[in-house]
Amino acid sequence: MSQKDLKAALENTIAALQENPAAARLVFKAKTRLLDGVRCAAEVRDFPPLIIDEPPELGGGDAGANPVELILAALGTCQEIVYAAYAAVLGIPLEAVEVSAKGYLDLHGLFGLKEVHSGFQKISFETTLKSPAAPETISQLVAAVEAHCPVLDTLTRPVEVAGTVTLNGAPLNFPARHAA
């Protein structure tokens, strides 16, 4: 899709939301299931299942990215999408966007060997842009993306997470642990 077509599509969506603000509330869904070992499949909309697995050193068959790698991929691709969207709407020429993300994880937490968080202790990313626009213009674009990227926002603020567990078709009275 060209930057012109992207701008038109986004401007149409923005206009529709201004006309009907209630349409802004969306629910995204994913359904996952354990296949065998630690290999899983994730279903999103009507796309073919995405295989998620672990590397051999974590008990997997290396058939796909693992869940924490998907978090990093989600951050990078969300940044790239928001760069493309804002550049198109603001009329800023953007030739390339690439994000390299790293997540630092302590396996002691995963395996319960130490009292450390089981998730990432730190995430860092580097964004590489290619554009003929002036650095001041690109700085404004960067600020807009950093302020409005949904995955970056989700990762950098407390988010309510709620879950239930069902065992053999009946609710299990075990509250899942979730910090907000």
Secondary structure in CASP SS format (residue, H / E / C, confidence):
PFRMAT SS
TARGET T0000
AUTHOR 0000-0000-0000
METHOD secondary structure of the structure
MODEL  1
M C 1.00
S C 1.00
Q H 1.00
K H 1.00
D H 1.00
L H 1.00
K H 1.00
A H 1.00
A H 1.00
L H 1.00
E H 1.00
N H 1.00
T H 1.00
I H 1.00
A H 1.00
A H 1.00
L H 1.00
Q H 1.00
E H 1.00
N C 1.00
P H 1.00
A H 1.00
A H 1.00
A H 1.00
R C 1.00
L C 1.00
V C 1.00
F C 1.00
K C 1.00
A C 1.00
K E 1.00
T E 1.00
R E 1.00
L E 1.00
L E 1.00
D E 1.00
G C 1.00
V C 1.00
R E 1.00
C E 1.00
A E 1.00
A E 1.00
E E 1.00
V C 1.00
R C 1.00
D C 1.00
F C 1.00
P C 1.00
P C 1.00
L E 1.00
I E 1.00
I E 1.00
D C 1.00
E C 1.00
P C 1.00
P H 1.00
E H 1.00
L H 1.00
G C 1.00
G C 1.00
G C 1.00
D C 1.00
A C 1.00
G C 1.00
A C 1.00
N C 1.00
P H 1.00
V H 1.00
E H 1.00
L H 1.00
I H 1.00
L H 1.00
A H 1.00
A H 1.00
L H 1.00
G H 1.00
T H 1.00
C H 1.00
Q H 1.00
E H 1.00
I H 1.00
V H 1.00
Y H 1.00
A H 1.00
A H 1.00
Y H 1.00
A H 1.00
A H 1.00
V H 1.00
L H 1.00
G C 1.00
I C 1.00
P C 1.00
L C 1.00
E C 1.00
A E 1.00
V E 1.00
E E 1.00
V E 1.00
S E 1.00
A E 1.00
K E 1.00
G E 1.00
Y E 1.00
L E 1.00
D C 1.00
L H 1.00
H H 1.00
G H 1.00
L H 1.00
F C 1.00
G C 1.00
L C 1.00
K C 1.00
E C 1.00
V C 1.00
H C 1.00
S C 1.00
G C 1.00
F E 1.00
Q E 1.00
K E 1.00
I E 1.00
S E 1.00
F E 1.00
E E 1.00
T E 1.00
T E 1.00
L E 1.00
K E 1.00
S C 1.00
P C 1.00
A C 1.00
A C 1.00
P H 1.00
E H 1.00
T H 1.00
I H 1.00
S H 1.00
Q H 1.00
L H 1.00
V H 1.00
A H 1.00
A H 1.00
V H 1.00
E H 1.00
A H 1.00
H H 1.00
C C 1.00
P H 1.00
V H 1.00
L H 1.00
D H 1.00
T H 1.00
L H 1.00
T H 1.00
R C 1.00
P C 1.00
V C 1.00
E C 1.00
V C 1.00
A C 1.00
G C 1.00
T C 1.00
V E 1.00
T E 1.00
L E 1.00
N C 1.00
G C 1.00
A E 1.00
P E 1.00
L E 1.00
N C 1.00
F C 1.00
P C 1.00
A C 1.00
R C 1.00
H C 1.00
A C 1.00
A C 1.00
END
